[in-house]
Amino acid sequence: MTPGESVLVVDVTLRDGGYVNGHSWTTERAERVVRACAAGGVPYVEVGYFRPNRHAVDGAELPSASCPSGYLERLCEAAGAATGLVVMAHAKDVTPEALARLARAGVRLVRMPTAPTTVKELTSYAEAVHGAGMAFSVNLVRVSELTEAEILRSAEAAQRISADVFYLADSNGSMFPDDVARIAGSVRETVDAALGFHSHDGISMGFANSLVAMQHGFRYIDASLCGMGKGGGNLALELLTAYLNSRGHRTFSIVPLADAAAELPTPWQGDGTLARCESIVSGMLDLNLENLASIRSEGPGKVLAMLDNATHDAR
């Protein structure tokens, strides 16, 4: 499989970005994130942590921290038919029955973080999620702290409980591409389940590590607007989608994603995002400074639109 072929991008702005802003997304701002992702062709949006016991406490003020039903229903409407909602849930916060009810609010994928010793404890959760018609993902966290044997045993355990996706999360943002290549190759040879990769950019390796994961057949790749996320941040959604677009692996619309990245995380991430997005596009299309000056003279947004309008054959 070439890098990016059949990749399913998962936007994690609302959930992982919540570590940056204390989960202070309003429902209205969350709707704008979801609409931008839907307009940009992103197939999945993770909208927060599902914590039913927090709904009455702070569900109205911090909806992405607990995902109350009204919040999910509004985001489902904003997503439309082509983009699916995703939630993250810790076993300590939910029952299998509570997860099953998420299907009524339009959730399509439930992800549960785990350590190697607790994968088998997710069996009843996987059964409940599948019974409600949703997909189930086991997300192995802090993989940089684990041995390869622990990772492979976790992958096998996830397959035994019929997980649809098995994720490797570089939670500490400390992995290098050769680490990812070694582990990803072993996991791919061990299990048949779809595989996912969640990077953090603590040492500026998020994009490189994700490319390596894709080269080894990992299909689900996480990213966020502006790279908003804990620690060094996540892989930037604008960068990942621009790369996939420029290589013809999947068709995204970069303009709504760049606009959202420039506007929505600004109170916490700062300005300068549009200029960075233009740099991403110019790099993907191999444009020099004279090219850029000429294109910019045609009007605002022309550089970003070039990637949306270009065909793979023309590139």
Secondary structure, DSSP 8 states (H G I E B T S, - for coil): --TTTT-EEEE-HHHHTHHHHTT---HHHHHHHHHHHHHHT-SEEEEEE--GGGHHHHTTTSGGGT--HHHHHHHHHHHTTTSEEEEE--GGG--HHHHHGGGGGTEEEEEEEE-GGGGGGGHHHHHHHHHTT-EEEEEE--GGGS-HHHHHHHHHHHHHTT-SEEEEE-TTS---HHHHHHHHHHHHHH--SEEEEE---TTS-HHHHHHHHHHTT--EEEEBGGG--STT---BHHHHHHHHHHTTSS---HHHHHHHHHHTTHHHH-S-HHHHHHHHHHHHTT--HHHHHHHHTT-TTHHHHHHHH--TTT-
